[in-house]
Amino acid sequence: MNKRIRELVDEAYTEVMHERGGTYMAFDKAKFAELIVQECIDICDAYGMPDGTSQTAMILSAAIKRKFGVK
């Protein structure tokens, strides 16, 4: 597993309230998936230029957003 994926795994842990009191850290699969999708969008956006010189990157970014319901 590469360093960035390990970082995303760490970010996907969330604090959860235990029914008997106290809290614990739990891995949130949905949050992990969202982080990966956002990372892909960010990569595409980094290659897309505001002046439209990289339309392919902008099209890919928009397609990923549509596919996964990201706004």
mmCIF file of the N, C-alpha and C atoms, coordinates in Angstrom:
data_MODEL
# 
_entry.id   MODEL 
# 
loop_
_atom_site.group_PDB 
_atom_site.id 
_atom_site.type_symbol 
_atom_site.label_atom_id 
_atom_site.label_alt_id 
_atom_site.label_comp_id 
_atom_site.label_asym_id 
_atom_site.label_entity_id 
_atom_site.label_seq_id 
_atom_site.pdbx_PDB_ins_code 
_atom_site.Cartn_x 
_atom_site.Cartn_y 
_atom_site.Cartn_z 
_atom_site.occupancy 
_atom_site.B_iso_or_equiv 
_atom_site.pdbx_formal_charge 
_atom_site.auth_seq_id 
_atom_site.auth_comp_id 
_atom_site.auth_asym_id 
_atom_site.auth_atom_id 
_atom_site.pdbx_PDB_model_num 
ATOM 1   N N  . MET A 1 1  ? 0.858   -1.166 0.000   1.00 0.00 ? 1  MET A N  1 
ATOM 2   C CA . MET A 1 1  ? 0.000   0.000  0.000   1.00 0.00 ? 1  MET A CA 1 
ATOM 3   C C  . MET A 1 1  ? 0.909   1.236  0.000   1.00 0.00 ? 1  MET A C  1 
ATOM 4   N N  . ASN A 1 2  ? 0.602   2.199  -0.868  1.00 0.00 ? 2  ASN A N  1 
ATOM 5   C CA . ASN A 1 2  ? 1.467   3.375  -0.925  1.00 0.00 ? 2  ASN A CA 1 
ATOM 6   C C  . ASN A 1 2  ? 1.123   4.378  0.187   1.00 0.00 ? 2  ASN A C  1 
ATOM 7   N N  . LYS A 1 3  ? 1.987   5.355  0.347   1.00 0.00 ? 3  LYS A N  1 
ATOM 8   C CA . LYS A 1 3  ? 1.869   6.322  1.439   1.00 0.00 ? 3  LYS A CA 1 
ATOM 9   C C  . LYS A 1 3  ? 0.551   7.088  1.401   1.00 0.00 ? 3  LYS A C  1 
ATOM 10  N N  . ARG A 1 4  ? 0.130   7.527  0.221   1.00 0.00 ? 4  ARG A N  1 
ATOM 11  C CA . ARG A 1 4  ? -1.103  8.317  0.127   1.00 0.00 ? 4  ARG A CA 1 
ATOM 12  C C  . ARG A 1 4  ? -2.322  7.489  0.525   1.00 0.00 ? 4  ARG A C  1 
ATOM 13  N N  . ILE A 1 5  ? -2.368  6.239  0.121   1.00 0.00 ? 5  ILE A N  1 
ATOM 14  C CA . ILE A 1 5  ? -3.505  5.387  0.506   1.00 0.00 ? 5  ILE A CA 1 
ATOM 15  C C  . ILE A 1 5  ? -3.522  5.196  2.018   1.00 0.00 ? 5  ILE A C  1 
ATOM 16  N N  . ARG A 1 6  ? -2.353  4.997  2.625   1.00 0.00 ? 6  ARG A N  1 
ATOM 17  C CA . ARG A 1 6  ? -2.291  4.882  4.092   1.00 0.00 ? 6  ARG A CA 1 
ATOM 18  C C  . ARG A 1 6  ? -2.805  6.161  4.763   1.00 0.00 ? 6  ARG A C  1 
ATOM 19  N N  . GLU A 1 7  ? -2.471  7.303  4.183   1.00 0.00 ? 7  GLU A N  1 
ATOM 20  C CA . GLU A 1 7  ? -2.968  8.569  4.731   1.00 0.00 ? 7  GLU A CA 1 
ATOM 21  C C  . GLU A 1 7  ? -4.490  8.651  4.630   1.00 0.00 ? 7  GLU A C  1 
ATOM 22  N N  . LEU A 1 8  ? -5.042  8.205  3.499   1.00 0.00 ? 8  LEU A N  1 
ATOM 23  C CA . LEU A 1 8  ? -6.499  8.218  3.336   1.00 0.00 ? 8  LEU A CA 1 
ATOM 24  C C  . LEU A 1 8  ? -7.174  7.252  4.303   1.00 0.00 ? 8  LEU A C  1 
ATOM 25  N N  . VAL A 1 9  ? -6.551  6.096  4.527   1.00 0.00 ? 9  VAL A N  1 
ATOM 26  C CA . VAL A 1 9  ? -7.079  5.139  5.510   1.00 0.00 ? 9  VAL A CA 1 
ATOM 27  C C  . VAL A 1 9  ? -7.146  5.817  6.877   1.00 0.00 ? 9  VAL A C  1 
ATOM 28  N N  . ASP A 1 10 ? -6.064  6.489  7.262   1.00 0.00 ? 10 ASP A N  1 
ATOM 29  C CA . ASP A 1 10 ? -6.047  7.178  8.556   1.00 0.00 ? 10 ASP A CA 1 
ATOM 30  C C  . ASP A 1 10 ? -7.138  8.244  8.644   1.00 0.00 ? 10 ASP A C  1 
ATOM 31  N N  . GLU A 1 11 ? -7.358  8.970  7.551   1.00 0.00 ? 11 GLU A N  1 
ATOM 32  C CA . GLU A 1 11 ? -8.395  10.008 7.531   1.00 0.00 ? 11 GLU A CA 1 
ATOM 33  C C  . GLU A 1 11 ? -9.803  9.426  7.624   1.00 0.00 ? 11 GLU A C  1 
ATOM 34  N N  . ALA A 1 12 ? -9.960  8.178  7.238   1.00 0.00 ? 12 ALA A N  1 
ATOM 35  C CA . ALA A 1 12 ? -11.289 7.558  7.204   1.00 0.00 ? 12 ALA A CA 1 
ATOM 36  C C  . ALA A 1 12 ? -11.748 7.048  8.566   1.00 0.00 ? 12 ALA A C  1 
ATOM 37  N N  . TYR A 1 13 ? -10.892 7.118  9.561   1.00 0.00 ? 13 TYR A N  1 
ATOM 38  C CA . TYR A 1 13 ? -11.326 6.733  10.903  1.00 0.00 ? 13 TYR A CA 1 
ATOM 39  C C  . TYR A 1 13 ? -12.087 7.884  11.529  1.00 0.00 ? 13 TYR A C  1 
ATOM 40  N N  . THR A 1 14 ? -13.219 7.560  12.149  1.00 0.00 ? 14 THR A N  1 
ATOM 41  C CA . THR A 1 14 ? -14.039 8.578  12.794  1.00 0.00 ? 14 THR A CA 1 
ATOM 42  C C  . THR A 1 14 ? -14.344 8.157  14.229  1.00 0.00 ? 14 THR A C  1 
ATOM 43  N N  . GLU A 1 15 ? -14.550 9.143  15.062  1.00 0.00 ? 15 GLU A N  1 
ATOM 44  C CA . GLU A 1 15 ? -14.876 8.877  16.458  1.00 0.00 ? 15 GLU A CA 1 
ATOM 45  C C  . GLU A 1 15 ? -16.354 8.526  16.570  1.00 0.00 ? 15 GLU A C  1 
ATOM 46  N N  . VAL A 1 16 ? -16.635 7.436  17.253  1.00 0.00 ? 16 VAL A N  1 
ATOM 47  C CA . VAL A 1 16 ? -18.005 6.940  17.390  1.00 0.00 ? 16 VAL A CA 1 
ATOM 48  C C  . VAL A 1 16 ? -18.343 6.837  18.878  1.00 0.00 ? 16 VAL A C  1 
ATOM 49  N N  . MET A 1 17 ? -19.550 7.255  19.209  1.00 0.00 ? 17 MET A N  1 
ATOM 50  C CA . MET A 1 17 ? -20.009 7.137  20.595  1.00 0.00 ? 17 MET A CA 1 
ATOM 51  C C  . MET A 1 17 ? -20.427 5.692  20.865  1.00 0.00 ? 17 MET A C  1 
ATOM 52  N N  . HIS A 1 18 ? -19.942 5.148  21.952  1.00 0.00 ? 18 HIS A N  1 
ATOM 53  C CA . HIS A 1 18 ? -20.324 3.790  22.356  1.00 0.00 ? 18 HIS A CA 1 
ATOM 54  C C  . HIS A 1 18 ? -21.611 3.883  23.152  1.00 0.00 ? 18 HIS A C  1 
ATOM 55  N N  . GLU A 1 19 ? -22.519 2.915  22.964  1.00 0.00 ? 19 GLU A N  1 
ATOM 56  C CA . GLU A 1 19 ? -23.813 2.982  23.641  1.00 0.00 ? 19 GLU A CA 1 
ATOM 57  C C  . GLU A 1 19 ? -23.687 2.937  25.161  1.00 0.00 ? 19 GLU A C  1 
ATOM 58  N N  . ARG A 1 20 ? -22.595 2.396  25.676  1.00 0.00 ? 20 ARG A N  1 
ATOM 59  C CA . ARG A 1 20 ? -22.398 2.316  27.128  1.00 0.00 ? 20 ARG A CA 1 
ATOM 60  C C  . ARG A 1 20 ? -21.549 3.473  27.654  1.00 0.00 ? 20 ARG A C  1 
ATOM 61  N N  . GLY A 1 21 ? -21.326 4.442  26.815  1.00 0.00 ? 21 GLY A N  1 
ATOM 62  C CA . GLY A 1 21 ? -20.518 5.589  27.213  1.00 0.00 ? 21 GLY A CA 1 
ATOM 63  C C  . GLY A 1 21 ? -19.130 5.515  26.606  1.00 0.00 ? 21 GLY A C  1 
ATOM 64  N N  . GLY A 1 22 ? -18.509 6.631  26.495  1.00 0.00 ? 22 GLY A N  1 
ATOM 65  C CA . GLY A 1 22 ? -17.181 6.688  25.905  1.00 0.00 ? 22 GLY A CA 1 
ATOM 66  C C  . GLY A 1 22 ? -17.244 6.680  24.383  1.00 0.00 ? 22 GLY A C  1 
ATOM 67  N N  . THR A 1 23 ? -16.082 6.740  23.798  1.00 0.00 ? 23 THR A N  1 
ATOM 68  C CA . THR A 1 23 ? -15.986 6.754  22.344  1.00 0.00 ? 23 THR A CA 1 
ATOM 69  C C  . THR A 1 23 ? -14.898 5.788  21.893  1.00 0.00 ? 23 THR A C  1 
ATOM 70  N N  . TYR A 1 24 ? -14.929 5.460  20.612  1.00 0.00 ? 24 TYR A N  1 
ATOM 71  C CA . TYR A 1 24 ? -13.884 4.648  20.001  1.00 0.00 ? 24 TYR A CA 1 
ATOM 72  C C  . TYR A 1 24 ? -13.733 5.077  18.552  1.00 0.00 ? 24 TYR A C  1 
ATOM 73  N N  . MET A 1 25 ? -12.605 4.720  17.973  1.00 0.00 ? 25 MET A N  1 
ATOM 74  C CA . MET A 1 25 ? -12.345 5.063  16.578  1.00 0.00 ? 25 MET A CA 1 
ATOM 75  C C  . MET A 1 25 ? -12.771 3.886  15.695  1.00 0.00 ? 25 MET A C  1 
ATOM 76  N N  . ALA A 1 26 ? -13.538 4.180  14.664  1.00 0.00 ? 26 ALA A N  1 
ATOM 77  C CA . ALA A 1 26 ? -14.030 3.151  13.746  1.00 0.00 ? 26 ALA A CA 1 
ATOM 78  C C  . ALA A 1 26 ? -13.692 3.548  12.312  1.00 0.00 ? 26 ALA A C  1 
ATOM 79  N N  . PHE A 1 27 ? -13.373 2.548  11.501  1.00 0.00 ? 27 PHE A N  1 
ATOM 80  C CA . PHE A 1 27 ? -13.084 2.791  10.099  1.00 0.00 ? 27 PHE A CA 1 
ATOM 81  C C  . PHE A 1 27 ? -14.392 2.983  9.355   1.00 0.00 ? 27 PHE A C  1 
ATOM 82  N N  . ASP A 1 28 ? -14.510 4.117  8.657   1.00 0.00 ? 28 ASP A N  1 
ATOM 83  C CA . ASP A 1 28 ? -15.719 4.464  7.914   1.00 0.00 ? 28 ASP A CA 1 
ATOM 84  C C  . ASP A 1 28 ? -15.474 4.179  6.428   1.00 0.00 ? 28 ASP A C  1 
ATOM 85  N N  . LYS A 1 29 ? -16.037 3.067  5.958   1.00 0.00 ? 29 LYS A N  1 
ATOM 86  C CA . LYS A 1 29 ? -15.830 2.658  4.556   1.00 0.00 ? 29 LYS A CA 1 
ATOM 87  C C  . LYS A 1 29 ? -16.343 3.705  3.572   1.00 0.00 ? 29 LYS A C  1 
ATOM 88  N N  . ALA A 1 30 ? -17.492 4.287  3.870   1.00 0.00 ? 30 ALA A N  1 
ATOM 89  C CA . ALA A 1 30 ? -18.066 5.297  2.971   1.00 0.00 ? 30 ALA A CA 1 
ATOM 90  C C  . ALA A 1 30 ? -17.160 6.521  2.888   1.00 0.00 ? 30 ALA A C  1 
ATOM 91  N N  . LYS A 1 31 ? -16.625 6.947  4.021   1.00 0.00 ? 31 LYS A N  1 
ATOM 92  C CA . LYS A 1 31 ? -15.733 8.105  4.015   1.00 0.00 ? 31 LYS A CA 1 
ATOM 93  C C  . LYS A 1 31 ? -14.466 7.781  3.220   1.00 0.00 ? 31 LYS A C  1 
ATOM 94  N N  . PHE A 1 32 ? -13.934 6.569  3.377   1.00 0.00 ? 32 PHE A N  1 
ATOM 95  C CA . PHE A 1 32 ? -12.743 6.157  2.630   1.00 0.00 ? 32 PHE A CA 1 
ATOM 96  C C  . PHE A 1 32 ? -13.010 6.219  1.130   1.00 0.00 ? 32 PHE A C  1 
ATOM 97  N N  . ALA A 1 33 ? -14.172 5.705  0.707   1.00 0.00 ? 33 ALA A N  1 
ATOM 98  C CA . ALA A 1 33 ? -14.529 5.745  -0.712  1.00 0.00 ? 33 ALA A CA 1 
ATOM 99  C C  . ALA A 1 33 ? -14.634 7.188  -1.198  1.00 0.00 ? 33 ALA A C  1 
ATOM 100 N N  . GLU A 1 34 ? -15.262 8.053  -0.402  1.00 0.00 ? 34 GLU A N  1 
ATOM 101 C CA . GLU A 1 34 ? -15.385 9.461  -0.777  1.00 0.00 ? 34 GLU A CA 1 
ATOM 102 C C  . GLU A 1 34 ? -14.020 10.126 -0.908  1.00 0.00 ? 34 GLU A C  1 
ATOM 103 N N  . LEU A 1 35 ? -13.112 9.796  -0.005  1.00 0.00 ? 35 LEU A N  1 
ATOM 104 C CA . LEU A 1 35 ? -11.764 10.370 -0.057  1.00 0.00 ? 35 LEU A CA 1 
ATOM 105 C C  . LEU A 1 35 ? -11.027 9.944  -1.328  1.00 0.00 ? 35 LEU A C  1 
ATOM 106 N N  . ILE A 1 36 ? -11.176 8.683  -1.719  1.00 0.00 ? 36 ILE A N  1 
ATOM 107 C CA . ILE A 1 36 ? -10.519 8.202  -2.942  1.00 0.00 ? 36 ILE A CA 1 
ATOM 108 C C  . ILE A 1 36 ? -11.106 8.894  -4.169  1.00 0.00 ? 36 ILE A C  1 
ATOM 109 N N  . VAL A 1 37 ? -12.427 8.987  -4.220  1.00 0.00 ? 37 VAL A N  1 
ATOM 110 C CA . VAL A 1 37 ? -13.077 9.654  -5.355  1.00 0.00 ? 37 VAL A CA 1 
ATOM 111 C C  . VAL A 1 37 ? -12.626 11.113 -5.432  1.00 0.00 ? 37 VAL A C  1 
ATOM 112 N N  . GLN A 1 38 ? -12.593 11.801 -4.281  1.00 0.00 ? 38 GLN A N  1 
ATOM 113 C CA . GLN A 1 38 ? -12.163 13.202 -4.278  1.00 0.00 ? 38 GLN A CA 1 
ATOM 114 C C  . GLN A 1 38 ? -10.712 13.330 -4.718  1.00 0.00 ? 38 GLN A C  1 
ATOM 115 N N  . GLU A 1 39 ? -9.877  12.381 -4.333  1.00 0.00 ? 39 GLU A N  1 
ATOM 116 C CA . GLU A 1 39 ? -8.471  12.391 -4.752  1.00 0.00 ? 39 GLU A CA 1 
ATOM 117 C C  . GLU A 1 39 ? -8.371  12.298 -6.285  1.00 0.00 ? 39 GLU A C  1 
ATOM 118 N N  . CYS A 1 40 ? -9.192  11.438 -6.891  1.00 0.00 ? 40 CYS A N  1 
ATOM 119 C CA . CYS A 1 40 ? -9.203  11.311 -8.354  1.00 0.00 ? 40 CYS A CA 1 
ATOM 120 C C  . CYS A 1 40 ? -9.665  12.604 -9.020  1.00 0.00 ? 40 CYS A C  1 
ATOM 121 N N  . ILE A 1 41 ? -10.692 13.224 -8.455  1.00 0.00 ? 41 ILE A N  1 
ATOM 122 C CA . ILE A 1 41 ? -11.182 14.500 -8.987  1.00 0.00 ? 41 ILE A CA 1 
ATOM 123 C C  . ILE A 1 41 ? -10.094 15.563 -8.889  1.00 0.00 ? 41 ILE A C  1 
ATOM 124 N N  . ASP A 1 42 ? -9.419  15.596 -7.756  1.00 0.00 ? 42 ASP A N  1 
ATOM 125 C CA . ASP A 1 42 ? -8.352  16.585 -7.560  1.00 0.00 ? 42 ASP A CA 1 
ATOM 126 C C  . ASP A 1 42 ? -7.223  16.407 -8.566  1.00 0.00 ? 42 ASP A C  1 
ATOM 127 N N  . ILE A 1 43 ? -6.893  15.154 -8.881  1.00 0.00 ? 43 ILE A N  1 
ATOM 128 C CA . ILE A 1 43 ? -5.850  14.893 -9.878  1.00 0.00 ? 43 ILE A CA 1 
ATOM 129 C C  . ILE A 1 43 ? -6.282  15.438 -11.233 1.00 0.00 ? 43 ILE A C  1 
ATOM 130 N N  . CYS A 1 44 ? -7.516  15.150 -11.639 1.00 0.00 ? 44 CYS A N  1 
ATOM 131 C CA . CYS A 1 44 ? -8.019  15.668 -12.922 1.00 0.00 ? 44 CYS A CA 1 
ATOM 132 C C  . CYS A 1 44 ? -8.030  17.185 -12.924 1.00 0.00 ? 44 CYS A C  1 
ATOM 133 N N  . ASP A 1 45 ? -8.520  17.774 -11.825 1.00 0.00 ? 45 ASP A N  1 
ATOM 134 C CA . ASP A 1 45 ? -8.600  19.233 -11.751 1.00 0.00 ? 45 ASP A CA 1 
ATOM 135 C C  . ASP A 1 45 ? -7.221  19.874 -11.822 1.00 0.00 ? 45 ASP A C  1 
ATOM 136 N N  . ALA A 1 46 ? -6.213  19.215 -11.289 1.00 0.00 ? 46 ALA A N  1 
ATOM 137 C CA . ALA A 1 46 ? -4.854  19.755 -11.324 1.00 0.00 ? 46 ALA A CA 1 
ATOM 138 C C  . ALA A 1 46 ? -4.327  19.844 -12.754 1.00 0.00 ? 46 ALA A C  1 
ATOM 139 N N  . TYR A 1 47 ? -4.818  18.968 -13.632 1.00 0.00 ? 47 TYR A N  1 
ATOM 140 C CA . TYR A 1 47 ? -4.383  18.992 -15.028 1.00 0.00 ? 47 TYR A CA 1 
ATOM 141 C C  . TYR A 1 47 ? -5.260  19.868 -15.899 1.00 0.00 ? 47 TYR A C  1 
ATOM 142 N N  . GLY A 1 48 ? -6.435  20.222 -15.403 1.00 0.00 ? 48 GLY A N  1 
ATOM 143 C CA . GLY A 1 48 ? -7.333  21.107 -16.156 1.00 0.00 ? 48 GLY A CA 1 
ATOM 144 C C  . GLY A 1 48 ? -6.995  22.553 -15.867 1.00 0.00 ? 48 GLY A C  1 
ATOM 145 N N  . MET A 1 49 ? -6.841  23.314 -16.897 1.00 0.00 ? 49 MET A N  1 
ATOM 146 C CA . MET A 1 49 ? -6.480  24.717 -16.736 1.00 0.00 ? 49 MET A CA 1 
ATOM 147 C C  . MET A 1 49 ? -7.739  25.585 -16.828 1.00 0.00 ? 49 MET A C  1 
ATOM 148 N N  . PRO A 1 50 ? -7.789  26.670 -16.047 1.00 0.00 ? 50 PRO A N  1 
ATOM 149 C CA . PRO A 1 50 ? -8.957  27.550 -16.086 1.00 0.00 ? 50 PRO A CA 1 
ATOM 150 C C  . PRO A 1 50 ? -9.280  28.088 -17.482 1.00 0.00 ? 50 PRO A C  1 
ATOM 151 N N  . ASP A 1 51 ? -8.268  28.204 -18.337 1.00 0.00 ? 51 ASP A N  1 
ATOM 152 C CA . ASP A 1 51 ? -8.519  28.744 -19.678 1.00 0.00 ? 51 ASP A CA 1 
ATOM 153 C C  . ASP A 1 51 ? -8.996  27.666 -20.658 1.00 0.00 ? 51 ASP A C  1 
ATOM 154 N N  . GLY A 1 52 ? -9.213  26.434 -20.151 1.00 0.00 ? 52 GLY A N  1 
ATOM 155 C CA . GLY A 1 52 ? -9.754  25.362 -20.985 1.00 0.00 ? 52 GLY A CA 1 
ATOM 156 C C  . GLY A 1 52 ? -8.734  24.656 -21.850 1.00 0.00 ? 52 GLY A C  1 
ATOM 157 N N  . THR A 1 53 ? -7.441  24.819 -21.570 1.00 0.00 ? 53 THR A N  1 
ATOM 158 C CA . THR A 1 53 ? -6.419  24.199 -22.409 1.00 0.00 ? 53 THR A CA 1 
ATOM 159 C C  . THR A 1 53 ? -6.342  22.685 -22.223 1.00 0.00 ? 53 THR A C  1 
ATOM 160 N N  . SER A 1 54 ? -6.928  22.180 -21.157 1.00 0.00 ? 54 SER A N  1 
ATOM 161 C CA . SER A 1 54 ? -6.941  20.733 -20.958 1.00 0.00 ? 54 SER A CA 1 
ATOM 162 C C  . SER A 1 54 ? -8.379  20.258 -20.786 1.00 0.00 ? 54 SER A C  1 
ATOM 163 N N  . GLN A 1 55 ? -9.112  20.269 -21.870 1.00 0.00 ? 55 GLN A N  1 
ATOM 164 C CA . GLN A 1 55 ? -10.520 19.883 -21.820 1.00 0.00 ? 55 GLN A CA 1 
ATOM 165 C C  . GLN A 1 55 ? -10.698 18.433 -21.391 1.00 0.00 ? 55 GLN A C  1 
ATOM 166 N N  . THR A 1 56 ? -9.779  17.560 -21.757 1.00 0.00 ? 56 THR A N  1 
ATOM 167 C CA . THR A 1 56 ? -9.904  16.146 -21.381 1.00 0.00 ? 56 THR A CA 1 
ATOM 168 C C  . THR A 1 56 ? -9.928  15.996 -19.870 1.00 0.00 ? 56 THR A C  1 
ATOM 169 N N  . ALA A 1 57 ? -9.026  16.675 -19.173 1.00 0.00 ? 57 ALA A N  1 
ATOM 170 C CA . ALA A 1 57 ? -8.989  16.591 -17.712 1.00 0.00 ? 57 ALA A CA 1 
ATOM 171 C C  . ALA A 1 57 ? -10.278 17.126 -17.107 1.00 0.00 ? 57 ALA A C  1 
ATOM 172 N N  . MET A 1 58 ? -10.798 18.223 -17.652 1.00 0.00 ? 58 MET A N  1 
ATOM 173 C CA . MET A 1 58 ? -12.038 18.799 -17.131 1.00 0.00 ? 58 MET A CA 1 
ATOM 174 C C  . MET A 1 58 ? -13.220 17.880 -17.395 1.00 0.00 ? 58 MET A C  1 
ATOM 175 N N  . ILE A 1 59 ? -13.244 17.238 -18.552 1.00 0.00 ? 59 ILE A N  1 
ATOM 176 C CA . ILE A 1 59 ? -14.319 16.292 -18.882 1.00 0.00 ? 59 ILE A CA 1 
ATOM 177 C C  . ILE A 1 59 ? -14.258 15.088 -17.957 1.00 0.00 ? 59 ILE A C  1 
ATOM 178 N N  . LEU A 1 60 ? -13.048 14.573 -17.706 1.00 0.00 ? 60 LEU A N  1 
ATOM 179 C CA . LEU A 1 60 ? -12.893 13.431 -16.800 1.00 0.00 ? 60 LEU A CA 1 
ATOM 180 C C  . LEU A 1 60 ? -13.314 13.793 -15.382 1.00 0.00 ? 60 LEU A C  1 
ATOM 181 N N  . SER A 1 61 ? -12.925 14.958 -14.920 1.00 0.00 ? 61 SER A N  1 
ATOM 182 C CA . SER A 1 61 ? -13.316 15.409 -13.588 1.00 0.00 ? 61 SER A CA 1 
ATOM 183 C C  . SER A 1 61 ? -14.838 15.473 -13.473 1.00 0.00 ? 61 SER A C  1 
ATOM 184 N N  . ALA A 1 62 ? -15.491 16.059 -14.460 1.00 0.00 ? 62 ALA A N  1 
ATOM 185 C CA . ALA A 1 62 ? -16.960 16.162 -14.455 1.00 0.00 ? 62 ALA A CA 1 
ATOM 186 C C  . ALA A 1 62 ? -17.611 14.776 -14.514 1.00 0.00 ? 62 ALA A C  1 
ATOM 187 N N  . ALA A 1 63 ? -17.038 13.863 -15.287 1.00 0.00 ? 63 ALA A N  1 
ATOM 188 C CA . ALA A 1 63 ? -17.601 12.512 -15.395 1.00 0.00 ? 63 ALA A CA 1 
ATOM 189 C C  . ALA A 1 63 ? -17.486 11.767 -14.065 1.00 0.00 ? 63 ALA A C  1 
ATOM 190 N N  . ILE A 1 64 ? -16.355 11.919 -13.385 1.00 0.00 ? 64 ILE A N  1 
ATOM 191 C CA . ILE A 1 64 ? -16.181 11.264 -12.085 1.00 0.00 ? 64 ILE A CA 1 
ATOM 192 C C  . ILE A 1 64 ? -17.185 11.847 -11.080 1.00 0.00 ? 64 ILE A C  1 
ATOM 193 N N  . LYS A 1 65 ? -17.359 13.151 -11.083 1.00 0.00 ? 65 LYS A N  1 
ATOM 194 C CA . LYS A 1 65 ? -18.313 13.795 -10.185 1.00 0.00 ? 65 LYS A CA 1 
ATOM 195 C C  . LYS A 1 65 ? -19.734 13.283 -10.434 1.00 0.00 ? 65 LYS A C  1 
ATOM 196 N N  . ARG A 1 66 ? -20.118 13.190 -11.720 1.00 0.00 ? 66 ARG A N  1 
ATOM 197 C CA . ARG A 1 66 ? -21.465 12.694 -12.061 1.00 0.00 ? 66 ARG A CA 1 
ATOM 198 C C  . ARG A 1 66 ? -21.625 11.235 -11.618 1.00 0.00 ? 66 ARG A C  1 
ATOM 199 N N  . LYS A 1 67 ? -20.646 10.420 -11.922 1.00 0.00 ? 67 LYS A N  1 
ATOM 200 C CA . LYS A 1 67 ? -20.720 8.981  -11.629 1.00 0.00 ? 67 LYS A CA 1 
ATOM 201 C C  . LYS A 1 67 ? -20.901 8.712  -10.140 1.00 0.00 ? 67 LYS A C  1 
ATOM 202 N N  . PHE A 1 68 ? -20.205 9.506  -9.290  1.00 0.00 ? 68 PHE A N  1 
ATOM 203 C CA . PHE A 1 68 ? -20.236 9.255  -7.861  1.00 0.00 ? 68 PHE A CA 1 
ATOM 204 C C  . PHE A 1 68 ? -21.066 10.267 -7.078  1.00 0.00 ? 68 PHE A C  1 
ATOM 205 N N  . GLY A 1 69 ? -21.778 11.154 -7.793  1.00 0.00 ? 69 GLY A N  1 
ATOM 206 C CA . GLY A 1 69 ? -22.682 12.089 -7.135  1.00 0.00 ? 69 GLY A CA 1 
ATOM 207 C C  . GLY A 1 69 ? -21.987 13.154 -6.307  1.00 0.00 ? 69 GLY A C  1 
ATOM 208 N N  . VAL A 1 70 ? -20.806 13.578 -6.749  1.00 0.00 ? 70 VAL A N  1 
ATOM 209 C CA . VAL A 1 70 ? -20.060 14.623 -6.053  1.00 0.00 ? 70 VAL A CA 1 
ATOM 210 C C  . VAL A 1 70 ? -20.413 15.966 -6.669  1.00 0.00 ? 70 VAL A C  1 
ATOM 211 N N  . LYS A 1 71 ? -20.586 16.958 -5.829  1.00 0.00 ? 71 LYS A N  1 
ATOM 212 C CA . LYS A 1 71 ? -20.953 18.291 -6.324  1.00 0.00 ? 71 LYS A CA 1 
ATOM 213 C C  . LYS A 1 71 ? -19.759 19.197 -6.360  1.00 0.00 ? 71 LYS A C  1 
# 
